[in-house]
């Protein structure tokens, strides 16, 4: 493995220049910096995956995406952690019941134990109040037109734009409908825990139509946000006799985390100690340096295919940002409900 990576490293250095020349670089101001209009300046919506289209609301609510972006940008600039939560929210929504805003539903007679109360979501999932604010603004501007599922997708895209200083910004297809079912058991069945190994992760993503490269690319979202100590301490990541974590990071985490985290004592730590508030490719350098929190992160070096992808994302300027945008759109098309399958909620926390 080491010899293979050494050879690939030389190829990466050569590719760094040629890939940028081919258009992988960050681009000039205006192509990402300054947050350009979320949708292309075309008169008609363009087709997307799963029956979704870019510019879906152009006629029925022309300012829909601008309204959501304004709310998200204000919230994320005040607290970057909210941005990480909004990106994570899309992932947690789409992997359970598809991208249908089922993660937003509060407990009710119809859904007494909803997704948001499952351990992977409660109490760590953040950003619900931002979705509420965006939806309220949309209802004031164009009532009963914009689904909560689309708000979640737009918000994840907009949070990515703010946290990356405009380097990750992309058209997001829309037209999703909101689901009516939300069950915490689905979260445990479909969301991959941080303890998963590479084989388990690959199978989990494949079940949702995502490939190994999507897995590597979407894992890069761990470059922002915080994690509860229980997510890695209970998986023996700080055990020097069994873990390959960078000793300096492990020592620092032992100072921050209790030996046996519990609900009453489970602090949070940053996931990326180098650039904790920036959506960038630093995560992949962290993986190479073994300075990552989760077993699922460390697992990316367990095969030559994923290790090479990590190396490329770490060393080729702009490559990961471009791939992350595409992977986010792909993920946001998982098992979507469209047309008469679903509804447009008036309140994102309750079915109509």
BAMI-503865 format. One line per field, with one value per residue (C-alpha): residue in three letters; x, y, z; residue number from 1. Coordinates in pm, 1 decimal, padded with zeros to 6 digits. Last residue first. Layout:
<pts>
rest	ALA  ...
X	X  ...
Y	Y  ...
Z	Z  ...
nr	NUM  ...
</pts>
This chain:
<pts>
rest	UNK  UNK  UNK  UNK  UNK  UNK  UNK  UNK  UNK  UNK  UNK  UNK  UNK  UNK  UNK  UNK  UNK  UNK  UNK  UNK  UNK  UNK  UNK  UNK  UNK  UNK  UNK  UNK  UNK  UNK  UNK  UNK  UNK  UNK  UNK  UNK  UNK  UNK  UNK  UNK  UNK  UNK  UNK  UNK  UNK  UNK  UNK  UNK  UNK  UNK  UNK  UNK  UNK  UNK  UNK  UNK  UNK  UNK  UNK  UNK  UNK  UNK  UNK  UNK  UNK  UNK  UNK  UNK  UNK  UNK  UNK  UNK  UNK  UNK  UNK  UNK  UNK  UNK  UNK  UNK  UNK  UNK  UNK  UNK  UNK  UNK  UNK  UNK  UNK  UNK  UNK  UNK  UNK  UNK  UNK  UNK  UNK  UNK  UNK  UNK  UNK  UNK  UNK  UNK  UNK  UNK  UNK  UNK  UNK  UNK  UNK  UNK  UNK  UNK  UNK  UNK  UNK  UNK  UNK  UNK  UNK  UNK  UNK  UNK  UNK  UNK  UNK  UNK  UNK  UNK  UNK  UNK  UNK  UNK  UNK  UNK  UNK  UNK  UNK  UNK  UNK  UNK  UNK  UNK  UNK  UNK  UNK  UNK  UNK  UNK  UNK  UNK  UNK  UNK  UNK  UNK  UNK  UNK  UNK  UNK  UNK  UNK  UNK  UNK  UNK  UNK  UNK  UNK  UNK  UNK  UNK  UNK  UNK  UNK  UNK  UNK  UNK  UNK  UNK  UNK  UNK  UNK  UNK  UNK  UNK  UNK  UNK  UNK  UNK  UNK  UNK  UNK  UNK  UNK  UNK  UNK  UNK  UNK  UNK  UNK  UNK  UNK  UNK  UNK  UNK  UNK  UNK  UNK  UNK  UNK  UNK  UNK  UNK  UNK  UNK  UNK  UNK  UNK  UNK  UNK  UNK  UNK  UNK  UNK  UNK  UNK  UNK  UNK  UNK  UNK  UNK  UNK  UNK  UNK  UNK  UNK  UNK  UNK  UNK  UNK  UNK  UNK  UNK  UNK  UNK  UNK  UNK  UNK  UNK  UNK  UNK  UNK  UNK  UNK  UNK  UNK  UNK  UNK  UNK  UNK  UNK  UNK  UNK  UNK  UNK  UNK  UNK  UNK  UNK  UNK  UNK  UNK  UNK  UNK  UNK  UNK  UNK  UNK  UNK  UNK  UNK  UNK  UNK  UNK  UNK  UNK  UNK  UNK  UNK  UNK  UNK  UNK  UNK  UNK  UNK  UNK  UNK  UNK  UNK  UNK  UNK  UNK  UNK  UNK  UNK  UNK  UNK  UNK  UNK  UNK  UNK  UNK  UNK  UNK  UNK  UNK  UNK  UNK  UNK  UNK  UNK  UNK  UNK  UNK  UNK  UNK  UNK  UNK  UNK  UNK  UNK  UNK  UNK  UNK  UNK  UNK  UNK  UNK  UNK  UNK  UNK  UNK  UNK  UNK  UNK  UNK  UNK  UNK  UNK  UNK  UNK  UNK
X	-05092.2  -04803.2  -04615.0  -04270.7  -04225.8  -04541.2  -04740.9  -04631.6  -04619.3  -04742.3  -04633.5  -04661.8  -04887.9  -04595.4  -04260.6  -04122.8  -03746.6  -03579.5  -03228.2  -03201.3  -03028.7  -02746.9  -02673.7  -02684.7  -02447.6  -02217.7  -02189.3  -02099.5  -01855.8  -01680.7  -01607.1  -01492.9  -01279.6  -01090.4  -01032.3  -00658.7  -00530.6  -00347.1  -00598.2  -00872.2  -00615.1  -00475.2  -00817.3  -00913.3  -00590.4  -00672.2  -01026.4  -00911.4  -00605.0  -00819.8  -00804.5  -00712.5  -01077.9  -01136.4  -00979.8  -01287.9  -01537.7  -01342.0  -01408.1  -01204.6  -00950.4  -00581.8  -00439.8  -00207.6  -00354.5  -00706.0  -00620.4  -00489.6  -00823.7  -01018.3  -00827.0  -01024.0  -01235.7  -01556.7  -01406.2  -01502.1  -01270.5  -00965.7  -00681.4  -00852.4  -01114.5  -01393.8  -01416.1  -01496.1  -01822.3  -01871.1  -02060.6  -02121.1  -02487.5  -02563.4  -02258.5  -01896.7  -01667.8  -01306.4  -01423.9  -01326.9  -01123.2  -00788.4  -00811.9  -00879.9  -00546.7  -00358.0  -00536.1  -00451.7  -00081.7  -00079.9  -00222.5  -00498.3  -00390.6  -00609.7  -00570.1  -00293.5  -00329.2  -00695.5  -00835.5  -01041.0  -01185.9  -01532.4  -01684.4  -01438.3  -01542.3  -01907.4  -01916.9  -01698.3  -01981.3  -01879.8  -01835.8  -01876.3  -01667.1  -01409.1  -01640.3  -01811.1  -01522.5  -01706.1  -01923.1  -01626.2  -01510.1  -01859.9  -01940.2  -01620.8  -01734.4  -02072.6  -02408.4  -02739.6  -02882.3  -02805.4  -02459.6  -02396.2  -02461.8  -02268.1  -01961.9  -01985.0  -02005.3  -01704.7  -01510.3  -01569.0  -01862.2  -01803.8  -01917.0  -02271.5  -02418.7  -02776.6  -03018.9  -03153.7  -03088.3  -03259.2  -03547.1  -03626.3  -03686.8  -03996.9  -04122.0  -04410.2  -04592.3  -04331.5  -04273.0  -04259.0  -03942.9  -03947.9  -03592.3  -03255.0  -02970.3  -02742.2  -02394.5  -02173.8  -01862.7  -01586.4  -01807.1  -01625.3  -01640.8  -01857.4  -02092.4  -02136.0  -02177.7  -02444.9  -02623.5  -02620.9  -02743.2  -03013.0  -03131.8  -03173.0  -03354.1  -03579.4  -03655.1  -03776.1  -03980.6  -04174.9  -04218.9  -04560.6  -04810.3  -04785.0  -04566.8  -04391.4  -04518.1  -04497.3  -04139.8  -04037.6  -04192.4  -04013.6  -03677.7  -03731.8  -03839.8  -03541.3  -03313.0  -03481.6  -03414.3  -03041.9  -02883.7  -02866.7  -02688.0  -02969.3  -03102.9  -03019.2  -02802.9  -02997.5  -03341.2  -03564.5  -03541.5  -03660.7  -04007.4  -04144.1  -04515.0  -04563.9  -04938.5  -05027.5  -04746.9  -04372.6  -04208.9  -04136.8  -03814.3  -03634.7  -03922.0  -03809.4  -03862.1  -03514.3  -03554.0  -03733.2  -03406.6  -03077.5  -03207.1  -03291.9  -02969.3  -02758.8  -02959.2  -02933.9  -02555.3  -02522.1  -02757.4  -02565.2  -02232.6  -02389.9  -02526.7  -02173.2  -02069.3  -02267.8  -02346.3  -02227.3  -02423.7  -02750.6  -02728.6  -02627.9  -02909.0  -03185.7  -03060.5  -03008.6  -03364.1  -03509.5  -03285.0  -03390.9  -03760.3  -03736.6  -03921.6  -04205.9  -04445.4  -04252.4  -03887.4  -03973.0  -03826.5  -03511.7  -03305.9  -03539.3  -03632.5  -03789.4  -03549.6  -03238.1  -03247.2  -03409.5  -03346.3  -03603.4  -03677.2  -03567.2  -03201.2  -02991.1  -02862.6  -02988.3  -02812.3  -02727.8  -02360.6  -02212.6  -01932.4  -01671.2  -01791.9  -01757.7  -01766.1  -01407.6  -01206.9  -01204.8  -01147.2  -00942.1  -01072.4  -01078.6  -00843.3  -00555.6  -00625.3  -00610.4  -00282.7  -00107.8  -00210.8  -00182.1  00198.2  00191.4  -00079.6  00129.5  00414.6  00174.3  00036.6  00378.5  00417.4  00065.2  00142.7  00462.4  00275.8  00000.0
Y	01935.1  01737.4  01903.3  02053.3  02211.5  02419.0  02483.1  02148.0  02094.1  01738.4  01388.3  01180.0  01406.4  01552.5  01450.6  01235.7  01192.7  00855.7  01006.7  01321.6  01534.7  01277.4  01340.6  01717.6  01688.7  01459.3  01710.6  01996.7  01775.3  01677.7  02037.6  02128.0  01812.6  01892.6  02261.1  02228.7  01871.7  01758.9  01651.0  01534.6  01335.2  01173.7  01079.7  00928.9  00726.0  00598.6  00508.2  00288.7  00150.2  00027.2  00084.3  00452.8  00561.9  00357.2  00633.0  00846.2  00568.8  00488.9  00848.3  01135.8  01226.9  01318.0  01013.4  01246.8  01120.2  01160.2  01511.5  01599.7  01477.7  01688.4  01998.0  01993.2  02294.6  02390.0  02630.4  02662.2  02397.9  02474.5  02283.0  02091.4  01944.0  01760.3  02015.8  01878.1  01825.5  01731.1  01421.0  01431.4  01392.2  01174.2  00966.1  00967.2  00708.0  00824.6  01185.8  01400.8  01721.0  01613.4  01274.4  01461.6  01642.2  01317.2  01153.1  01448.8  01427.7  01048.0  01061.4  00799.9  00444.5  00291.0  -00043.0  00004.1  00381.8  00360.3  00699.2  00559.6  00294.0  00313.4  00455.7  00744.6  00810.6  00915.5  00948.1  01259.1  01450.1  01585.8  01935.5  02096.9  02140.8  01924.6  01630.1  01736.8  01555.4  01229.1  01334.4  01295.1  00956.1  00808.8  00962.5  00800.4  00464.8  00486.3  00628.1  00469.2  00463.9  00097.0  00165.4  00410.9  00149.5  -00120.0  00102.7  00209.5  -00149.0  -00256.2  00052.3  00003.4  00156.4  00307.8  00656.3  00517.9  00482.4  00614.5  00355.2  00127.2  00353.1  00642.9  00424.4  00333.5  00700.8  00706.4  00993.2  00958.6  01238.2  01319.1  01659.6  01702.3  01765.0  01997.8  02124.8  02093.7  02267.7  02490.4  02504.7  02675.2  02532.3  02789.1  03071.2  03139.0  02765.4  02807.8  03048.5  02838.9  02514.3  02676.3  02777.9  02424.2  02276.2  02545.0  02479.1  02107.2  02166.2  02429.3  02181.7  01926.1  02197.2  02242.9  02579.2  02680.5  02694.8  03070.2  03290.3  03574.4  03522.0  03144.9  03181.1  03395.3  03144.4  02859.6  03034.0  03099.2  02740.4  02602.5  02823.5  02704.5  02343.5  02410.5  02150.9  01774.1  01685.7  01628.4  01411.5  01322.5  01008.0  00908.0  00915.5  01206.4  01390.0  01076.3  01079.2  00877.0  00960.3  01015.2  01020.8  01125.7  01377.9  01403.5  01683.8  01648.4  01798.0  01470.1  01377.6  01664.2  01447.9  01363.6  00984.6  00794.0  00795.0  00856.6  01185.6  01350.8  01267.3  01382.9  01703.4  01771.0  01728.1  02023.2  02225.6  02131.7  02239.3  02574.0  02605.3  02556.5  02865.0  03082.0  03444.6  03407.1  03085.0  03246.0  03547.0  03331.3  03087.1  03350.3  03529.3  03203.3  03090.4  03415.0  03407.9  03050.7  03138.8  03470.5  03359.2  03182.7  03024.5  03107.9  03043.3  02788.0  02483.2  02672.5  02354.5  02062.2  01747.2  01445.3  01205.8  01369.6  01717.2  01891.5  02262.7  02525.7  02783.6  03146.6  03085.6  03288.3  02981.5  02926.6  03004.5  03359.4  03417.8  03385.4  03645.3  03393.9  03104.4  03176.9  03552.6  03574.4  03337.5  02964.3  02741.7  02503.2  02188.9  02340.9  02133.1  02362.3  02290.3  01917.8  01960.0  02143.4  01917.0  01611.3  01607.6  01629.0  01365.7  01129.6  01155.8  01086.1  00787.5  00627.4  00686.3  00559.7  00235.4  00188.7  00245.4  00000.0
Z	00665.8  00809.2  01090.2  01158.8  00815.7  00856.5  00539.4  00407.1  00031.8  -00017.1  -00108.7  -00422.3  -00628.5  -00822.8  -00675.4  -00394.1  -00395.5  -00345.9  -00346.2  -00559.1  -00293.9  -00288.5  -00656.2  -00608.6  -00311.7  -00508.4  -00793.3  -00558.4  -00369.0  -00691.2  -00786.1  -00435.5  -00420.0  -00737.8  -00662.4  -00607.5  -00654.6  -00338.5  -00077.0  -00312.1  -00508.9  -00195.4  -00062.8  -00399.7  -00397.7  -00048.7  -00158.5  -00444.8  -00261.7  00023.7  00399.3  00383.2  00376.3  00692.8  00904.1  00839.4  00920.7  01238.1  01337.3  01470.8  01206.4  01238.9  01064.9  00869.0  00541.1  00682.6  00802.0  00457.2  00326.7  00576.0  00465.3  00138.9  00229.2  00407.4  00661.0  01029.1  01177.5  00959.6  01129.9  01411.7  01179.7  01363.6  01641.6  01986.6  02172.5  02536.2  02654.7  03028.9  03122.2  02820.7  02904.3  02787.9  02949.2  02939.2  02944.4  02646.5  02621.8  02766.3  02599.1  02277.1  02295.7  02352.1  02057.9  01836.0  01926.4  01889.3  01533.8  01538.8  01451.1  01720.7  01898.8  02157.2  02170.5  02272.4  02174.0  01883.6  02111.4  01947.1  02266.3  02239.0  01878.3  01870.9  02251.0  02228.3  02061.0  01724.2  01587.2  01247.8  00938.8  00757.3  00814.0  00490.0  00319.9  00381.6  00087.2  -00148.6  -00023.8  -00028.6  -00366.3  -00498.4  -00362.7  -00534.6  -00431.8  -00531.2  -00179.7  -00115.7  -00259.6  00024.4  00291.8  00106.3  00074.6  00438.4  00562.6  00358.9  00466.4  00838.3  01023.7  01369.7  01266.9  01220.8  00870.5  00854.4  00715.4  00986.5  01285.5  01111.7  00996.4  01355.5  01433.3  01212.5  00997.2  00750.7  00567.0  00305.7  00152.4  -00225.5  -00424.1  -00724.9  -00710.2  -00883.3  -00699.2  -00908.5  -00753.4  -00501.5  -00337.3  -00377.6  -00249.7  00076.3  00150.3  00461.4  00282.1  -00031.9  00160.9  00378.4  00059.0  -00081.8  00247.2  00268.0  -00088.0  -00014.5  00316.3  00153.1  -00126.8  00126.3  00301.0  -00020.4  -00189.1  -00323.5  -00039.2  00013.1  -00208.5  -00024.8  00330.8  00297.3  00172.2  00469.2  00709.5  00529.1  00561.9  00932.1  01001.7  00806.5  01013.7  01335.5  01240.2  01196.4  01422.2  01462.4  01789.0  02039.3  01893.7  01535.2  01557.7  01871.9  01703.3  01808.8  01473.1  01295.0  01448.2  01740.9  01769.0  01394.6  01324.9  01678.8  01670.6  01726.1  01530.6  01159.5  01023.6  00944.3  00711.4  00488.1  00175.8  00050.6  00075.6  00353.7  00554.8  00369.5  00229.0  00559.4  00741.5  00446.3  00405.4  00778.2  00773.3  00537.3  00757.8  01072.6  00923.6  00842.9  01195.7  01324.9  01131.5  01377.3  01293.5  00934.2  00914.0  01025.7  00792.0  00494.6  00558.9  00572.0  00260.8  00074.3  00143.8  00007.9  -00299.3  -00369.8  -00361.7  -00544.3  -00857.5  -00673.2  -00924.5  -01243.9  -01156.9  -00887.7  -01065.7  -01161.8  -01183.1  -01235.2  -01043.9  -01214.7  -01043.5  -01183.2  -01337.4  -01631.9  -01692.9  -01595.1  -01863.8  -01893.2  -01821.2  -01578.1  -01399.1  -01044.9  -00717.0  -00828.3  -00766.1  -00417.9  -00407.9  -00520.5  -00729.8  -01099.1  -01045.0  -00931.7  -01149.4  -01119.9  -00821.8  -01029.7  -01197.2  -01545.7  -01757.9  -01670.9  -01306.5  -01378.1  -01566.9  -01284.2  -01000.6  -01222.1  -01207.0  -00828.8  -00822.1  -01033.1  -00784.7  -00497.9  -00687.5  -00686.5  -00313.1  -00254.2  -00431.7  -00231.6  00096.1  00000.0
nr	352  351  350  349  348  347  346  345  344  343  342  341  340  339  338  337  336  335  334  333  332  331  330  329  328  327  326  325  324  323  322  321  320  319  318  317  316  315  314  313  312  311  310  309  308  307  306  305  304  303  302  301  300  299  298  297  296  295  294  293  292  291  290  289  288  287  286  285  284  283  282  281  280  279  278  277  276  275  274  273  272  271  270  269  268  267  266  265  264  263  262  261  260  259  258  257  256  255  254  253  252  251  250  249  248  247  246  245  244  243  242  241  240  239  238  237  236  235  234  233  232  231  230  229  228  227  226  225  224  223  222  221  220  219  218  217  216  215  214  213  212  211  210  209  208  207  206  205  204  203  202  201  200  199  198  197  196  195  194  193  192  191  190  189  188  187  186  185  184  183  182  181  180  179  178  177  176  175  174  173  172  171  170  169  168  167  166  165  164  163  162  161  160  159  158  157  156  155  154  153  152  151  150  149  148  147  146  145  144  143  142  141  140  139  138  137  136  135  134  133  132  131  130  129  128  127  126  125  124  123  122  121  120  119  118  117  116  115  114  113  112  111  110  109  108  107  106  105  104  103  102  101  100  99  98  97  96  95  94  93  92  91  90  89  88  87  86  85  84  83  82  81  80  79  78  77  76  75  74  73  72  71  70  69  68  67  66  65  64  63  62  61  60  59  58  57  56  55  54  53  52  51  50  49  48  47  46  45  44  43  42  41  40  39  38  37  36  35  34  33  32  31  30  29  28  27  26  25  24  23  22  21  20  19  18  17  16  15  14  13  12  11  10  9  8  7  6  5  4  3  2  1
</pts>
